Amino acid sequence: MDLLVVLYIVGFLRTILIIAAIYYAIRLFSRYILPLLVDKGIKNMQQKMQDQQFQNQRKQRRDGEVTIENNRQTQRGNAQTQGDYVDFEEVD
């Protein structure tokens, strides 16, 4: 009987130790590692936005230069909406 009680207490203490280790690991992760990951993600996004803005500035037209830009999605949408409007009256 005493052996079962000792084994139960040892199992209980091991469970408490595992829970405490997981708790402190989460605290360590959220305090030190998570902010580093967030900062790296923010810097990466800022760099992408700056690159995109730089590319847009390079594509700007010079004075007197003529370009024709077609947007196929806009043309498809306009083709569907184009047509004649027919006003009708209901006959009783």
C-alpha distances in whole Angstrom, upper triangle without the diagonal:
4,5,5,7,9,10,11,13,14,16,17,19,20,21,23,25,26,27,29,30,32,33,35,36,38,39,41,42,44,45,47,47,48,51,52,52,54,56,57,57,60,62,62,63,66,67,67,69,72,72,73,75,77,78,79,82,83,84,86,90,93,96,98,95,95,92,91,87,86,83,82,80,82,85,83,82,86,87,85,86,90,92,94,93,95,95,95,96,95,97,97
4,5,5,6,9,10,11,12,14,15,17,18,20,21,22,24,26,27,29,30,32,33,35,36,38,39,41,42,43,45,45,46,49,50,50,52,55,55,56,58,60,61,62,64,66,66,68,70,71,72,74,76,77,78,80,82,83,85,89,91,94,97,94,94,91,90,87,86,83,82,80,82,85,83,82,86,87,85,86,90,92,95,94,95,96,96,97,95,98,98
4,5,5,6,9,10,11,12,14,15,16,18,20,21,22,24,26,27,29,30,32,33,35,36,37,39,41,42,43,43,44,48,49,48,50,53,53,54,56,58,58,60,62,64,64,66,68,69,70,72,74,74,76,78,79,80,83,86,89,92,95,92,92,89,88,84,84,80,80,77,80,83,81,80,84,85,83,84,88,90,93,92,94,94,95,96,94,97,97
4,5,5,6,9,10,10,12,14,15,16,18,20,21,23,24,26,27,29,30,31,33,35,36,37,39,40,42,42,43,46,47,47,49,51,52,52,55,57,57,58,61,62,62,64,67,67,68,70,72,73,74,76,78,78,81,84,87,90,93,90,90,87,86,82,81,78,77,75,77,80,78,77,81,82,80,81,85,87,90,89,90,91,91,92,91,93,93
4,5,5,6,9,10,10,12,14,15,16,18,20,21,22,24,26,27,29,30,32,33,34,36,38,39,40,41,42,45,46,46,48,50,51,51,54,56,56,57,60,61,62,63,66,66,67,69,71,72,73,76,77,78,80,84,87,90,92,90,89,86,86,82,81,78,77,75,77,80,78,77,81,82,80,81,85,87,90,89,90,91,91,92,91,93,93
4,5,5,6,9,10,11,12,14,15,16,18,20,21,22,24,26,27,28,30,31,33,34,36,37,39,39,40,43,44,44,46,49,49,50,52,54,54,56,58,60,60,62,64,65,66,68,70,71,72,74,76,77,79,83,85,88,91,88,88,85,85,81,80,77,77,74,77,80,78,77,81,82,80,81,85,87,90,89,91,91,92,93,92,95,94
4,5,5,6,8,10,10,12,14,15,16,18,20,21,23,24,26,27,29,30,31,33,35,36,37,37,38,42,43,42,44,47,47,48,50,52,52,54,56,57,58,60,62,63,64,66,68,68,70,72,73,74,77,80,83,86,89,86,86,83,82,78,78,74,74,72,74,77,75,74,78,79,77,79,82,85,87,86,88,89,89,90,89,92,92
4,5,5,6,9,10,11,12,14,15,17,18,20,21,23,24,26,27,29,30,32,33,35,36,36,37,40,42,41,43,46,46,47,49,51,51,52,55,56,57,59,61,62,62,65,66,67,69,71,72,73,75,79,82,85,87,85,84,81,81,77,76,73,72,70,72,75,73,72,76,77,75,76,80,82,85,84,86,86,87,88,86,89,89
4,5,5,6,8,10,10,12,14,15,16,18,20,21,22,24,26,27,28,30,32,33,34,35,36,39,40,40,42,44,45,46,48,50,50,52,54,55,56,58,60,61,62,64,66,66,68,70,71,72,75,78,81,84,87,84,84,81,80,77,76,73,73,70,72,75,74,73,76,78,76,77,81,83,86,85,86,87,88,88,87,90,90
4,5,5,6,9,10,10,12,14,15,16,18,20,21,22,24,26,27,28,30,31,33,33,34,37,38,38,40,43,43,44,46,48,48,50,52,53,54,56,58,59,60,62,64,65,66,68,70,71,73,77,79,82,85,82,82,79,79,75,75,72,71,69,71,74,72,72,75,77,75,76,80,82,85,84,86,87,88,89,88,91,91
4,6,5,6,9,10,11,12,14,15,17,18,20,21,23,24,26,27,29,30,32,32,32,36,37,36,38,41,42,42,44,46,46,48,50,52,52,54,56,57,58,60,62,62,64,66,67,68,71,74,77,80,83,80,80,77,76,73,72,69,68,66,68,71,69,69,72,74,72,73,77,79,82,81,83,83,84,85,84,87,87
4,5,5,6,9,10,11,12,14,16,17,18,20,21,23,24,26,27,29,30,31,31,34,36,36,37,40,41,41,43,45,46,47,49,51,51,53,55,56,57,59,61,62,63,65,67,68,70,74,76,79,82,79,79,76,76,72,71,68,68,65,68,70,69,68,71,73,71,72,76,78,81,80,82,82,83,84,83,86,86
4,5,5,6,9,10,10,12,14,15,16,18,20,21,22,24,26,27,28,29,30,33,34,34,36,38,39,40,42,44,45,46,48,50,50,52,54,55,56,58,60,61,62,64,66,67,69,73,75,78,81,79,79,76,75,72,71,68,68,66,68,71,69,68,72,73,72,73,76,79,82,81,83,83,84,85,84,87,88
4,5,5,6,9,10,10,12,14,15,16,18,20,21,22,24,26,27,27,28,31,32,32,34,37,37,38,40,42,42,44,46,47,48,50,52,53,54,56,58,58,60,62,63,65,67,70,73,76,79,76,76,73,73,69,69,66,66,63,66,69,67,66,70,71,70,71,74,77,80,79,81,82,83,84,83,86,86
4,5,5,6,9,10,11,12,14,15,17,18,20,21,23,24,26,26,27,30,31,31,32,35,36,36,38,41,41,42,44,46,46,48,50,51,52,54,56,57,58,60,62,63,65,69,71,74,77,74,74,71,71,67,66,63,63,61,63,66,64,63,67,68,67,68,71,74,77,76,78,78,79,80,80,83,83
4,5,5,6,9,10,10,12,14,15,17,18,20,21,22,24,25,25,28,30,30,31,34,35,35,38,40,40,41,44,45,46,48,50,51,52,54,55,56,58,60,61,62,64,68,71,74,76,74,74,71,71,67,67,64,64,61,63,66,65,64,67,69,67,68,72,74,77,76,78,79,80,81,80,83,83
4,5,5,6,9,10,11,12,14,15,16,18,20,21,22,23,24,27,28,28,30,32,33,34,36,38,39,40,42,44,44,46,48,49,50,52,54,55,57,58,60,61,63,67,70,73,75,73,73,70,70,66,66,63,63,61,63,66,65,64,67,69,68,69,72,75,78,77,79,80,81,82,81,85,85
4,5,5,6,9,10,10,12,14,15,16,18,20,21,21,22,25,26,26,28,31,31,32,34,36,36,38,40,41,42,44,46,47,48,50,52,52,54,56,57,58,61,64,67,70,73,70,70,67,67,63,63,60,60,58,60,63,61,61,64,66,64,65,69,72,74,74,76,77,78,79,78,82,82
4,5,5,6,9,10,11,12,14,15,17,18,20,20,21,24,25,25,27,29,30,30,33,35,35,36,39,40,41,43,45,46,47,49,50,51,53,55,56,57,59,63,66,69,71,69,69,66,66,62,62,58,59,56,58,61,60,59,62,64,62,63,67,70,72,72,74,74,75,77,76,79,79
4,5,5,6,8,10,11,12,14,15,16,18,19,20,22,24,24,26,28,29,30,32,34,35,36,38,40,41,42,44,45,46,48,50,51,53,54,56,57,59,63,66,69,71,69,69,66,66,63,62,59,60,57,59,62,61,60,64,66,64,65,68,71,74,73,75,76,77,78,78,81,82
4,5,5,6,9,10,10,12,14,15,16,17,18,21,22,22,24,26,27,28,30,32,33,34,36,38,39,40,42,43,44,46,48,49,51,52,54,55,57,61,64,67,69,67,67,65,64,61,61,58,58,56,58,61,60,59,63,64,63,64,67,70,73,73,75,76,77,78,78,81,82
4,6,5,6,9,10,10,12,14,15,15,16,19,20,20,22,24,25,26,28,30,30,32,34,35,36,38,40,41,42,44,46,47,48,50,51,53,55,58,61,64,67,64,65,62,61,58,57,54,55,52,55,58,56,56,59,61,59,60,64,67,69,69,71,72,73,75,74,78,78
4,5,5,6,9,10,11,12,14,15,15,18,20,20,21,24,25,25,27,29,30,31,33,35,36,37,39,41,42,43,45,47,48,50,51,53,54,58,61,64,66,64,64,62,61,58,58,55,55,53,55,58,57,56,59,61,59,60,64,67,69,69,71,71,73,74,74,77,78
4,5,5,6,8,10,10,12,13,14,16,18,19,20,22,24,25,26,28,29,31,32,34,35,37,39,40,41,43,44,46,47,49,50,52,54,58,60,63,66,64,64,62,61,58,58,55,56,53,55,59,58,57,60,62,61,62,65,68,71,70,73,73,75,76,76,79,80
4,5,5,6,9,10,11,11,12,15,16,16,18,20,21,22,24,26,27,28,30,32,33,34,36,37,39,40,42,43,45,47,48,49,51,55,58,61,63,61,62,59,59,55,55,53,53,51,53,56,55,54,58,60,59,59,63,66,69,68,71,72,73,75,75,78,79
4,5,5,6,8,10,10,10,13,15,15,16,19,20,20,22,24,25,26,28,30,31,32,34,36,37,38,40,41,43,45,46,47,49,53,56,59,61,59,59,57,56,53,53,50,50,48,50,53,52,51,55,57,56,56,60,63,65,65,67,68,70,71,71,74,75
4,5,5,6,8,10,10,12,14,15,16,18,20,21,22,24,25,26,28,30,31,32,34,36,37,38,40,42,43,45,46,48,50,53,56,59,61,60,60,57,57,54,54,51,52,50,51,55,54,53,56,58,57,58,61,64,67,66,69,69,71,73,73,76,77
4,6,5,6,7,9,11,12,13,15,17,18,19,21,23,24,25,27,28,30,32,33,34,36,37,39,40,42,43,45,47,49,52,55,58,60,59,59,57,57,53,54,51,52,50,52,55,54,53,57,59,58,59,62,65,68,67,70,71,73,74,74,78,79
4,6,6,5,6,9,10,10,12,14,15,16,18,20,21,22,24,26,27,29,30,31,33,34,36,37,39,41,42,44,46,49,52,55,58,55,56,53,53,50,50,47,48,46,48,51,51,50,53,55,54,55,58,62,64,64,67,68,69,71,71,75,76
4,6,6,5,7,10,10,11,13,15,15,17,19,20,21,23,25,26,27,29,31,32,33,35,37,38,39,41,43,44,48,51,53,56,54,55,52,52,49,49,46,47,45,47,50,49,48,51,54,53,53,57,60,62,62,65,65,67,69,69,72,73
4,6,7,7,9,11,12,13,15,16,17,19,21,22,23,25,27,28,29,31,33,34,35,37,38,40,42,43,45,49,51,54,57,55,56,53,54,50,51,48,49,47,49,52,52,51,54,56,55,56,59,62,65,64,67,68,70,71,72,75,76
4,6,6,7,9,11,11,13,15,16,17,19,21,22,23,25,27,28,29,31,32,34,35,37,38,40,42,43,47,50,52,55,54,54,52,52,49,50,47,49,47,48,52,51,51,54,56,55,56,59,62,65,65,68,69,71,73,73,76,78
4,6,5,6,9,10,11,13,15,16,17,19,20,21,23,25,26,27,29,31,32,33,35,36,38,40,42,45,48,51,54,52,52,50,50,47,47,45,46,44,46,49,49,48,51,53,53,54,57,60,63,63,66,67,69,71,71,74,76
4,5,5,6,9,10,11,12,14,15,17,18,20,21,23,24,26,27,29,30,32,33,35,36,38,40,44,46,49,52,50,50,48,48,45,45,42,43,41,43,46,46,45,48,50,50,50,53,57,60,59,62,63,65,67,67,71,72
4,5,5,6,8,10,10,12,14,15,16,18,20,21,22,24,26,27,28,30,32,33,35,36,38,42,44,47,50,48,49,46,47,44,44,42,43,41,43,46,46,45,48,50,50,50,53,57,59,59,62,63,65,67,68,71,73
4,5,5,6,9,10,11,12,14,15,16,18,20,21,23,24,26,27,29,30,32,33,35,37,41,43,46,49,47,48,45,46,43,44,41,43,41,43,46,46,45,48,50,50,51,54,57,60,60,63,64,66,68,69,73,74
4,5,5,6,9,10,11,12,14,15,17,18,20,21,23,24,26,27,29,30,32,33,35,39,42,45,47,45,46,43,44,40,41,39,40,38,40,43,43,42,45,47,47,48,51,54,57,57,60,61,64,66,66,70,71
4,5,5,6,9,10,11,12,14,15,17,18,20,21,23,24,26,27,29,30,32,34,37,40,43,46,44,44,42,42,39,39,37,38,36,38,41,41,40,43,45,45,46,49,52,55,55,58,59,61,63,64,67,69
4,5,5,6,8,10,11,12,14,15,16,18,20,21,22,24,26,27,29,31,32,36,38,41,44,42,43,41,41,38,39,37,39,37,38,42,42,41,44,46,46,47,50,53,56,56,59,60,63,65,65,69,71
4,5,5,6,9,10,11,12,14,15,16,18,20,21,23,24,26,27,29,31,35,37,40,43,41,42,39,40,37,38,36,37,36,37,41,41,40,43,45,45,46,49,52,55,56,59,60,63,65,66,69,71
4,5,5,6,9,10,11,12,14,15,17,18,20,21,23,24,26,27,29,33,36,39,41,39,40,37,37,34,35,33,34,32,34,37,37,37,40,42,42,43,45,49,52,52,55,56,59,61,62,66,67
4,5,5,6,9,10,11,12,14,15,16,18,20,21,23,24,26,28,31,34,37,39,38,38,36,36,33,34,32,34,32,33,37,37,36,39,42,41,42,45,48,51,51,54,56,58,60,61,65,67
4,5,5,6,9,10,10,12,14,15,16,18,20,21,23,25,26,30,32,35,38,36,37,35,36,33,34,32,34,33,34,38,38,38,40,43,43,43,46,50,53,53,56,58,60,62,64,67,69
4,5,5,6,9,10,11,12,14,15,17,19,20,21,23,25,29,31,34,37,35,36,33,34,31,32,30,32,31,32,35,36,35,38,40,41,41,44,47,51,51,54,56,58,61,62,66,68
4,5,5,6,9,10,11,12,14,15,17,18,20,21,23,27,30,33,35,33,34,31,32,29,29,27,29,28,29,32,33,32,35,37,38,38,41,44,47,48,51,52,55,57,58,62,64
4,5,5,6,9,10,10,12,14,15,16,18,20,22,25,28,31,33,32,33,31,31,29,30,28,30,29,30,33,34,34,36,39,39,39,42,45,48,49,52,53,56,59,60,64,66
4,5,5,6,9,10,10,12,14,15,17,19,21,24,26,30,32,30,31,29,30,28,29,28,30,29,30,34,34,34,36,39,40,40,42,46,49,50,53,55,58,60,62,65,67
4,5,5,6,9,10,11,12,14,15,17,19,23,25,28,31,29,29,27,28,25,26,24,26,26,27,30,31,31,33,35,36,37,39,43,46,46,50,52,54,57,58,62,64
4,5,5,6,9,10,11,12,14,16,17,21,23,26,29,27,28,26,26,24,25,23,26,25,26,29,30,29,31,34,35,35,37,41,44,45,48,50,52,55,56,60,62
4,5,5,6,9,10,11,12,14,16,20,22,25,28,26,27,25,26,24,26,25,28,27,28,31,32,32,34,36,37,38,39,43,46,47,50,52,55,58,59,63,65
4,5,5,6,9,10,11,13,15,18,21,24,27,25,26,24,25,22,24,23,26,26,27,29,31,31,33,35,36,37,39,42,46,47,50,52,55,58,59,63,65
4,5,5,6,9,10,11,13,17,19,23,25,23,23,21,22,19,21,20,22,22,23,26,27,27,29,31,33,33,35,39,42,43,46,48,51,54,56,59,62
4,5,5,6,9,10,11,15,17,20,23,21,22,20,22,20,22,21,24,23,24,27,28,28,30,32,34,34,35,39,42,43,47,48,51,54,56,60,62
4,5,5,6,9,10,14,16,19,22,20,22,20,22,20,23,22,25,25,26,28,30,31,32,34,36,36,38,41,44,45,49,51,54,57,59,63,65
4,5,5,6,9,13,15,19,21,18,19,17,19,17,19,19,22,23,23,26,27,28,29,31,33,34,35,39,42,43,47,49,52,55,57,61,63
4,5,5,7,10,13,16,19,17,17,15,17,15,17,17,20,21,21,23,25,26,27,29,31,31,32,36,39,40,44,46,49,52,54,58,60
4,5,6,9,11,14,17,16,17,16,18,17,20,20,23,24,24,26,29,29,29,32,34,34,35,38,41,43,46,48,52,55,57,60,63
4,6,9,10,14,16,14,16,15,17,16,19,20,23,24,25,26,29,30,30,32,35,35,36,39,42,44,48,50,53,56,58,62,65
4,6,9,13,15,12,13,11,14,13,16,17,20,21,21,23,25,26,27,29,31,31,32,36,39,40,44,46,50,53,55,58,61
4,7,10,12,10,12,11,13,13,16,17,21,22,21,23,26,27,27,29,31,31,32,35,38,40,43,45,49,52,54,58,61
4,7,8,6,8,8,11,12,16,18,21,23,22,23,26,27,26,29,31,31,31,35,37,39,43,45,49,52,54,58,61
4,6,6,9,10,14,15,19,21,25,26,25,26,30,30,30,32,35,34,34,37,40,42,45,48,51,54,57,60,64
4,6,9,11,15,17,20,23,26,28,26,27,31,31,30,32,35,35,34,37,39,41,45,47,50,54,56,60,63
4,6,10,13,16,19,22,25,27,26,26,30,30,29,31,34,34,33,35,38,40,43,46,49,52,55,58,62
4,7,10,13,16,19,22,25,23,24,27,28,27,29,32,32,31,34,37,39,42,45,48,52,54,58,61
4,7,10,13,16,19,22,20,20,24,25,24,25,29,29,28,31,33,35,39,41,45,48,51,54,58
4,6,10,13,16,19,17,17,21,22,21,23,26,26,25,29,31,34,37,40,43,47,49,52,56
4,7,10,13,15,14,14,17,19,18,19,22,23,22,25,28,30,34,37,40,43,46,49,52
4,7,10,12,11,12,15,16,16,17,20,21,21,24,27,29,33,35,39,42,44,48,51
4,6,9,8,8,11,13,13,14,17,18,18,21,24,26,30,33,36,39,41,45,48
4,6,5,6,9,10,11,12,15,16,16,20,23,25,29,32,34,38,40,43,46
4,5,5,6,9,10,10,13,14,15,19,22,24,27,30,33,36,38,41,44
4,5,5,6,9,10,11,13,14,18,21,23,26,29,31,35,36,39,42
4,5,5,6,9,10,11,12,16,19,21,24,27,29,33,35,38,41
4,5,5,6,9,10,10,14,17,19,23,26,28,32,34,37,40
4,5,5,6,9,10,13,17,19,22,25,27,31,32,35,38
4,5,5,6,9,12,16,17,20,23,25,28,30,33,36
4,5,5,6,10,13,15,18,21,24,27,29,32,35
4,6,5,8,12,14,17,20,23,27,28,31,35
4,6,8,11,13,16,19,21,24,26,29,32
4,6,9,10,14,16,19,22,24,27,30
4,7,9,13,16,18,22,24,27,31
4,7,9,13,16,19,21,24,28
4,6,10,12,16,19,21,25
4,6,10,13,16,19,22
4,6,10,13,15,19
4,7,10,13,16
4,7,9,13
4,6,10
4,7
4
